[in-house]
Amino acid sequence: MYANQNRGVCCPARLPKRAGSDGAYGLGNGEMEYRPRWYELLGSLCRIYPNSHPKVQEDDSWTITNSVFLCAADYEWNNSRNYPYGYNYQFLGNTRQKSGGGFINWPAKASRIRAAETVMAADCLGAAAGKPPSFRHGYRADGVDDEDAIGNKSYLLDPPRLTAYSDYCEGKPSHNLADRSAPDARHNSKSNVAFCDGHVALLAPIEIGFVINKEDQYYEPFPIGATNRWFSGSGNDEDPPRGF
């Protein structure tokens, strides 16, 4: 739906800040929001809005008031930044700036996506995925940036296999290779995974290419056996776009 209304371009994880602008975008309901994230953009297409009081200034503390956008298993995960579902931003629309100018991967054309084989979003653990469970902090509903907290920047889902030049959910280049996101297997050791053709499946992380070590963490930045074939859009195990 987003691509059909936006010249065939996939939804970005977050709209970019426009030159000479305060970064505010219209949501289609007469309200303005600072650089809306992917779920806000998709919601606006259906005239279903997660936030009843959007803000035109950057603010990671606001919480989602519409339960349509929340996970029924974790309603307390309602922070706009520490969001329960992560988007396949690296391949479908990463609007972070490259050091040399331009975006890491945007616009990303929907025409190149094999929709039935490409993950769009999934239950996401955020940046805590790279730490052992015993080292993870509790969820931050206040939106504070805690790299060890479950759900931290979980609106971004990293693919299974990263490279030395990859962007990470915590930013590029990551100062700590453990600061990567991954699926949250919160439903009997499986995650809800939405694909680009609209179908949803309950899958274990290993079924979409992830490797988890013996300490139950997604730590190893370039794990042997991990594959991006379910994320790349082509059905092949491609490297993520270079972050720097």
C-alpha positions, 0 to 999 in steps of 0.5 A: 500500500505504501509503495503504491502511493509513493512511486513504488518506494518501500516504506522507510524505517523513519522519514529523513529530516528534510533540508531547511525543515524542522523535520515535521511531516503531516500524517494525513489527519491534520496533525504533524509528527517529527520524522514518523517511523514506519508503523506510523506511516503505514497506519496513516494509509489506513487512517489508523493512528498510533498517537493521539497527540503527535509532537513536532519536536523530536521526543522519544518518550511518547507512548502509543495509545492505540492498542492496534499497534501493540503486541497483545503479549506485551502491552507494556511495550508501548514506547514509540522508540522501543517498539515491539515490532522491528522493521527490516530497515537495512534492506527496505529503507534505511534513511540514515545518512552516509558519511559521504552524503546520501542515504544508506539505502533509500529509496528502496524500490518495491519492484525488486522485492520478492514479496512472499520471501522477504521479511517486512517486520517481526517481534523484535528484542532490540539492541539487547539481543547481542547480550546474554539474557542475564546481562539484559536490563528491563524494558524502558517505557520512558524511551531512554537509550539503554543499549542493554535494555530489552526493546531498545530501538526495537523498531529496527530489526537487523538482518541475521548476517552483518558485515564489518561495514554494516549499520546497526540498530544503535547507529553506524558504525557500532562502537560495540558489535553486540549492539545489534537487534534480532527477533524476540521469540516471545511466543513459545520460542517463536516470533510473529513474522510479517512478510512483504506480501502480507502473510504472517507466520509464527517462526523460530529465529533460525527459520529466517536465517538467525544463529543463536550461540550457546549463551542464548545471544545473537552476539557474534557479529558475522556468525557462521551459518547465518543467512540474509536470504529472507531479508535481502528482497532477492531471495539470495544471501546478500550483504546489507548495504554499507553503512559507512 
